[in-house]
Amino acid sequence: MFNRRAVFIDRDGTVIEAVHRPDFHKKITAPFNEDELRFVPNVYSDLQRLKEMKFLRILVTNQPDVAHGYMDEDVWRRIQKRIEHTFGFDDVFMCRHRDEDKCPFKKPSPLMLLSAADKWGIDLGQSYMIGDTEADVLSGKMAGCRTILIDMFYNKDVSPDIRVASFADAVRHIQVEELRDFIS
């Protein structure tokens, strides 16, 4: 029975700060070393609020940087381990392939969200996808979730259901919707 609710959460630019690289061919990236890892403020407490509202907190992320040769596997593993340990997600789904590998799970595909729904019994229509890119929004929409985009200078042409200034604002929006549904 699919009656659980989830908030699907992107990683880079959502719960950790994306790295702006003006001289690199890809201008916005994940951290390539541990010194670049910066947690978005208050994410842990915001994730706890989602848990209190009975949402599963599931990280869904594309992580192709090792496959591209931008970083070492051991460094990537240490960064990912710190992120998972710090935030305590209920589950993690990821694609580590490059675009040219044609992995069917890579966002904007909804397959990571659909797989999580099958595993956890999630009602996708009562769930959210929070991210900072068009791939996040498309993935969430194709899965049937409400989409929340964190507004960044690099995503002005993306059309989510809701646009917010921060992860904290996304969680506040979910809280307001929950209250509105409760009162109705």
NORMO-V739638 format. One record per residue. N is the residue number from 1. RES is the residue in one letter. SS is DSSP state (2 for helix, 1 for strand, 0 for the rest). D_CENTER is the distance of its C-alpha to the mean C-alpha in Angstrom with 1 decimal. Layout:
n->N res->RES ss->SS d_center->D_CENTER
n->N res->RES ss->SS d_center->D_CENTER
This chain:
n->1 res->M ss->0 d_center->24.7
n->2 res->F ss->0 d_center->21.3
n->3 res->N ss->0 d_center->21.3
n->4 res->R ss->1 d_center->18.4
n->5 res->R ss->1 d_center->15.4
n->6 res->A ss->1 d_center->11.8
n->7 res->V ss->1 d_center->8.7
n->8 res->F ss->1 d_center->5.8
n->9 res->I ss->1 d_center->2.7
n->10 res->D ss->0 d_center->1.2
n->11 res->R ss->0 d_center->4.7
n->12 res->D ss->1 d_center->7.5
n->13 res->G ss->0 d_center->8.5
n->14 res->T ss->0 d_center->6.2
n->15 res->V ss->0 d_center->7.5
n->16 res->I ss->1 d_center->9.9
n->17 res->E ss->0 d_center->12.0
n->18 res->A ss->0 d_center->12.2
n->19 res->V ss->1 d_center->15.8
n->20 res->H ss->1 d_center->18.2
n->21 res->R ss->0 d_center->20.8
n->22 res->P ss->0 d_center->23.4
n->23 res->D ss->0 d_center->25.7
n->24 res->F ss->0 d_center->23.3
n->25 res->H ss->0 d_center->23.0
n->26 res->K ss->0 d_center->19.2
n->27 res->K ss->0 d_center->19.1
n->28 res->I ss->1 d_center->15.5
n->29 res->T ss->1 d_center->14.3
n->30 res->A ss->0 d_center->12.7
n->31 res->P ss->0 d_center->15.4
n->32 res->F ss->0 d_center->18.2
n->33 res->N ss->0 d_center->20.0
n->34 res->E ss->2 d_center->19.7
n->35 res->D ss->2 d_center->21.4
n->36 res->E ss->2 d_center->18.7
n->37 res->L ss->0 d_center->16.0
n->38 res->R ss->0 d_center->15.5
n->39 res->F ss->1 d_center->13.5
n->40 res->V ss->0 d_center->12.6
n->41 res->P ss->0 d_center->15.5
n->42 res->N ss->0 d_center->15.6
n->43 res->V ss->2 d_center->12.1
n->44 res->Y ss->2 d_center->14.0
n->45 res->S ss->2 d_center->16.3
n->46 res->D ss->2 d_center->13.7
n->47 res->L ss->2 d_center->12.1
n->48 res->Q ss->2 d_center->15.8
n->49 res->R ss->2 d_center->16.5
n->50 res->L ss->2 d_center->14.0
n->51 res->K ss->2 d_center->15.8
n->52 res->E ss->2 d_center->19.1
n->53 res->M ss->0 d_center->18.3
n->54 res->K ss->0 d_center->18.0
n->55 res->F ss->1 d_center->14.4
n->56 res->L ss->1 d_center->12.9
n->57 res->R ss->1 d_center->9.7
n->58 res->I ss->1 d_center->7.9
n->59 res->L ss->1 d_center->5.5
n->60 res->V ss->1 d_center->5.2
n->61 res->T ss->1 d_center->5.9
n->62 res->N ss->1 d_center->9.2
n->63 res->Q ss->0 d_center->11.5
n->64 res->P ss->0 d_center->14.9
n->65 res->D ss->2 d_center->16.5
n->66 res->V ss->2 d_center->19.0
n->67 res->A ss->2 d_center->20.0
n->68 res->H ss->2 d_center->20.6
n->69 res->G ss->0 d_center->22.7
n->70 res->Y ss->0 d_center->20.9
n->71 res->M ss->0 d_center->20.8
n->72 res->D ss->0 d_center->22.4
n->73 res->E ss->2 d_center->21.0
n->74 res->D ss->2 d_center->22.3
n->75 res->V ss->2 d_center->20.6
n->76 res->W ss->2 d_center->17.2
n->77 res->R ss->2 d_center->17.8
n->78 res->R ss->2 d_center->18.8
n->79 res->I ss->2 d_center->15.8
n->80 res->Q ss->2 d_center->13.4
n->81 res->K ss->2 d_center->15.9
n->82 res->R ss->2 d_center->16.0
n->83 res->I ss->2 d_center->12.3
n->84 res->E ss->2 d_center->12.6
n->85 res->H ss->2 d_center->16.0
n->86 res->T ss->2 d_center->15.2
n->87 res->F ss->2 d_center->12.5
n->88 res->G ss->0 d_center->13.8
n->89 res->F ss->0 d_center->11.0
n->90 res->D ss->0 d_center->13.0
n->91 res->D ss->1 d_center->11.8
n->92 res->V ss->1 d_center->9.9
n->93 res->F ss->1 d_center->9.9
n->94 res->M ss->1 d_center->10.0
n->95 res->C ss->1 d_center->12.3
n->96 res->R ss->0 d_center->14.4
n->97 res->H ss->0 d_center->16.7
n->98 res->R ss->0 d_center->17.8
n->99 res->D ss->2 d_center->18.1
n->100 res->E ss->2 d_center->21.8
n->101 res->D ss->2 d_center->21.3
n->102 res->K ss->0 d_center->20.4
n->103 res->C ss->0 d_center->18.1
n->104 res->P ss->0 d_center->17.6
n->105 res->F ss->0 d_center->14.2
n->106 res->K ss->0 d_center->12.7
n->107 res->K ss->0 d_center->10.4
n->108 res->P ss->0 d_center->11.8
n->109 res->S ss->0 d_center->13.4
n->110 res->P ss->0 d_center->12.5
n->111 res->L ss->2 d_center->13.9
n->112 res->M ss->2 d_center->11.1
n->113 res->L ss->2 d_center->10.6
n->114 res->L ss->2 d_center->14.4
n->115 res->S ss->2 d_center->15.0
n->116 res->A ss->2 d_center->13.2
n->117 res->A ss->2 d_center->15.2
n->118 res->D ss->2 d_center->18.3
n->119 res->K ss->2 d_center->17.9
n->120 res->W ss->2 d_center->17.3
n->121 res->G ss->0 d_center->19.2
n->122 res->I ss->1 d_center->16.5
n->123 res->D ss->0 d_center->17.7
n->124 res->L ss->2 d_center->15.1
n->125 res->G ss->2 d_center->17.2
n->126 res->Q ss->2 d_center->16.7
n->127 res->S ss->0 d_center->12.9
n->128 res->Y ss->1 d_center->10.1
n->129 res->M ss->1 d_center->6.9
n->130 res->I ss->1 d_center->5.5
n->131 res->G ss->1 d_center->4.8
n->132 res->D ss->0 d_center->7.9
n->133 res->T ss->0 d_center->9.4
n->134 res->E ss->2 d_center->11.7
n->135 res->A ss->2 d_center->10.3
n->136 res->D ss->2 d_center->7.1
n->137 res->V ss->2 d_center->9.9
n->138 res->L ss->2 d_center->12.3
n->139 res->S ss->2 d_center->10.4
n->140 res->G ss->2 d_center->10.0
n->141 res->K ss->2 d_center->13.5
n->142 res->M ss->2 d_center->15.0
n->143 res->A ss->2 d_center->13.9
n->144 res->G ss->0 d_center->15.5
n->145 res->C ss->0 d_center->12.8
n->146 res->R ss->1 d_center->13.1
n->147 res->T ss->1 d_center->10.7
n->148 res->I ss->1 d_center->10.1
n->149 res->L ss->1 d_center->9.9
n->150 res->I ss->1 d_center->10.3
n->151 res->D ss->0 d_center->13.7
n->152 res->M ss->0 d_center->14.5
n->153 res->F ss->0 d_center->17.7
n->154 res->Y ss->0 d_center->16.2
n->155 res->N ss->0 d_center->14.7
n->156 res->K ss->0 d_center->17.8
n->157 res->D ss->0 d_center->18.7
n->158 res->V ss->0 d_center->15.5
n->159 res->S ss->0 d_center->16.3
n->160 res->P ss->0 d_center->13.8
n->161 res->D ss->0 d_center->15.4
n->162 res->I ss->1 d_center->14.8
n->163 res->R ss->1 d_center->14.4
n->164 res->V ss->1 d_center->14.2
n->165 res->A ss->0 d_center->15.1
n->166 res->S ss->0 d_center->12.6
n->167 res->F ss->2 d_center->10.1
n->168 res->A ss->2 d_center->13.5
n->169 res->D ss->2 d_center->14.6
n->170 res->A ss->2 d_center->11.8
n->171 res->V ss->2 d_center->12.8
n->172 res->R ss->2 d_center->16.4
n->173 res->H ss->2 d_center->16.1
n->174 res->I ss->2 d_center->15.1
n->175 res->Q ss->2 d_center->18.0
n->176 res->V ss->2 d_center->20.3
n->177 res->E ss->2 d_center->19.6
n->178 res->E ss->2 d_center->20.3
n->179 res->L ss->2 d_center->23.5
n->180 res->R ss->2 d_center->24.5
n->181 res->D ss->2 d_center->24.2
n->182 res->F ss->2 d_center->26.1
n->183 res->I ss->2 d_center->28.8
n->184 res->S ss->0 d_center->29.2
